[in-house]
């Protein structure tokens, strides 16, 4: 059975690597469209990770994508850089966070 977007976000704290997040105090907003359209945010601060559903009032970076494309990126079926170059992912704010995201969170395939 395919994983849902909600399940992916619920798994984020378990995939969080606090050693790779040293010194970060950021909010990443996810605005996802398509079949599982929803908004989520992730707060990384003081070596912790908190996930919330909805819009955060002051994100450091925002990521927009089709929900299936996002799931494919997280599960390793779609290369994040290729998705960005193909404009399947739109980023606003601190773009360096997008590169760090893959280091901060490690998902098992």
C-alpha positions in Angstrom: 0.0 0.0 0.0 1.3 3.4 -0.9 2.3 5.8 1.9 0.1 8.9 2.4 1.4 12.4 2.7 0.1 12.5 6.3 2.1 9.4 7.1 5.3 10.9 5.6 5.0 14.1 7.7 4.2 12.0 10.8 7.5 10.1 10.2 9.6 13.2 9.9 10.5 13.5 13.6 11.8 9.8 13.5 13.9 10.6 10.5 15.3 13.7 12.0 19.1 13.8 12.5 19.8 16.5 15.2 23.6 16.3 14.7 23.1 17.6 11.1 20.8 20.4 12.3 23.3 22.0 14.8 22.6 25.8 15.1 19.5 25.8 12.9 16.4 27.8 13.9 14.2 27.5 10.9 10.6 26.9 9.7 10.1 25.1 6.4 6.6 25.5 4.9 5.2 22.9 2.5 2.4 23.9 0.2 1.4 20.8 -1.7 -1.2 20.5 -4.5 -2.8 17.7 -6.3 -4.4 14.5 -5.1 -3.3 15.0 -1.4 -3.3 18.8 -1.4 -2.4 20.1 2.0 -0.1 22.6 3.9 2.4 21.5 6.4 5.3 23.1 8.3 8.4 21.8 10.0 10.2 23.7 12.8 13.8 22.8 13.4 15.2 24.5 16.5 17.6 23.7 19.3 18.2 20.2 18.0 14.4 19.3 17.8 11.9 18.8 15.1 8.2 19.7 15.3 5.7 19.1 12.5 2.4 20.9 12.1 -0.4 21.0 9.7 -1.5 24.2 8.1 0.3 27.5 7.4 3.0 28.9 9.6 3.0 32.7 10.0 6.8 33.2 9.4 8.5 30.5 7.4 12.2 30.7 6.6 11.6 28.8 3.4 8.5 27.7 1.4 8.4 24.7 -0.9 5.5 24.2 -3.4 5.0 21.0 -5.3 2.5 18.4 -6.4 1.9 16.1 -3.5 2.9 13.0 -5.6 6.1 14.6 -6.8 7.0 15.5 -3.2 6.3 11.9 -2.0 8.5 10.6 -4.9 11.3 12.9 -3.8 11.2 11.9 -0.2 11.0 8.2 -1.0 13.8 8.4 -3.5 11.9 7.8 -6.7 12.5 11.4 -8.0 15.8 13.3 -7.7 15.2 16.5 -5.8 17.6 18.5 -8.0 16.0 17.2 -11.2 12.6 18.0 -9.9 13.7 21.6 -9.1 15.3 22.0 -12.6 12.1 20.7 -14.2 10.1 23.2 -12.2 8.2 20.5 -10.4 9.3 22.1 -7.1 9.1 25.9 -6.4 11.2 27.4 -3.6 11.0 30.8 -1.8 13.1 32.1 1.0 16.4 30.6 2.2 17.2 28.2 -0.6 20.1 26.7 1.2 17.6 25.0 3.5 16.4 22.9 0.5 19.9 21.4 0.2 20.2 20.8 3.9 16.8 19.1 4.1 18.2 15.8 2.7 21.0 15.9 5.3 18.7 16.7 8.2 16.2 14.0 7.5 17.0 10.4 6.5 14.2 8.2 5.3 14.5 4.4 5.0 13.3 3.3 1.6 
